[in-house]
Amino acid sequence: MPLLSIETNTPLPANAGRLTAELSAAMAEWLGKPEGYVMVRLRHNPNMRFAGSTEPMAYCELKSIGLPETRTAELSRALCDRLEQLLAIPADRVYIEFADASRKFWGWNGDTF
C-alpha cells in the first residue's frame, strides 16, 4: 500500500533496479509496513526545471494508508538524505508530496484495503 514515486531530471544509473530495491526496503522500514506491499516508481524526466534551474532535482510522492502526519518532517529528512546519497540530489532541490490514503480509495487485488 505504500507508494513512493520519484521523478527526477538526473539521469538514472544503469543499476537503477538496485536503487528501487534499496528505496523499497527503506520505505518498509520507515513506515513499519511489510515490503510485500511497497511500490517504488522511479522516472527520469530531462525536461524538469525548479527555481529557474535545471540542476539536479526531484519531485516525490509518498502515499500510504495511515501515513502519520506527525512523522512527515522525519520522512522528508530520511528521503532527502537517501536521494542525496543515491543520486546526488541536494535536499533543497527536492519537493515531496505526502498523502494519507483512505483504505476505501486504495485498490489492490480486485478489491480495496
C-alpha positions in Angstrom: 0.0 0.0 0.0 2.8 2.5 0.4 3.8 4.1 -2.9 7.0 6.1 -3.4 7.1 7.9 -6.7 10.2 9.8 -7.7 10.5 11.9 -10.9 13.9 13.4 -11.5 15.9 15.2 -14.2 19.0 13.3 -13.0 20.0 10.5 -15.4 19.4 7.2 -13.8 22.4 4.9 -13.4 22.5 1.5 -15.2 21.8 -0.1 -11.8 18.5 1.7 -11.2 17.0 -1.6 -10.1 19.4 -1.5 -7.1 18.1 2.0 -6.3 14.5 0.9 -6.3 15.3 -2.2 -4.2 17.1 0.0 -1.6 14.3 2.5 -1.6 11.7 -0.2 -1.3 13.4 -1.7 1.8 13.8 1.8 3.3 10.2 2.6 2.8 9.1 -0.6 4.5 11.4 0.2 7.4 10.5 3.9 7.7 6.7 3.2 7.7 6.7 -0.1 9.5 4.9 -1.8 6.7 5.6 -5.2 5.0 7.8 -4.7 2.0 5.5 -7.0 0.1 3.0 -4.1 -0.2 5.6 -1.4 -1.1 5.8 0.0 -4.6 8.6 2.3 -5.8 8.4 4.1 -9.1 11.5 5.9 -10.4 11.3 8.0 -13.6 13.8 10.1 -15.5 12.4 13.3 -17.0 15.0 15.5 -18.5 12.5 18.4 -19.0 12.2 19.4 -15.4 13.0 22.9 -14.1 12.9 24.1 -10.5 13.6 27.6 -9.2 14.6 28.6 -12.8 17.3 26.0 -12.9 17.8 22.5 -14.5 20.3 21.5 -11.8 19.6 18.0 -10.3 16.1 17.9 -8.7 13.3 15.5 -7.8 9.6 15.6 -7.2 8.4 12.8 -5.0 5.0 11.5 -3.9 4.8 9.4 -0.8 1.4 7.8 -0.2 0.3 5.3 2.3 -2.7 4.1 4.3 -2.2 5.5 7.8 0.6 7.9 6.9 1.3 9.7 10.2 1.2 13.5 9.8 3.5 13.8 12.8 6.3 12.0 11.0 6.3 13.8 7.7 9.3 16.0 8.6 11.3 12.9 9.7 10.3 11.1 6.5 11.3 14.1 4.4 14.7 14.2 6.0 15.2 10.4 5.5 14.1 10.5 1.9 16.2 13.7 1.1 19.2 12.1 2.7 18.7 9.0 0.6 18.3 10.9 -2.7 21.4 12.9 -2.0 23.3 9.7 -1.3 22.0 7.7 -4.2 21.5 10.3 -6.9 23.5 13.4 -5.7 20.3 15.5 -5.5 20.6 18.2 -2.8 17.8 18.3 -0.2 16.9 21.9 -1.3 16.2 20.6 -4.8 13.5 18.1 -3.7 9.8 18.5 -3.3 7.8 15.8 -1.5 4.0 15.5 -1.5 2.7 13.3 1.3 -0.7 11.7 1.2 -2.6 9.6 3.7 -4.8 7.3 1.6 -8.1 6.1 2.8 -8.5 2.3 2.7 -11.6 2.5 0.5 -9.7 4.6 -2.0 -6.7 2.3 -2.3 -7.4 -0.7 -4.6 -5.4 -3.9 -4.8 -6.0 -7.5 -6.0 -9.5 -6.7 -7.3 -10.6 -5.2 -4.0 -9.7 -2.4 -1.6 -7.8 -2.4 1.6 
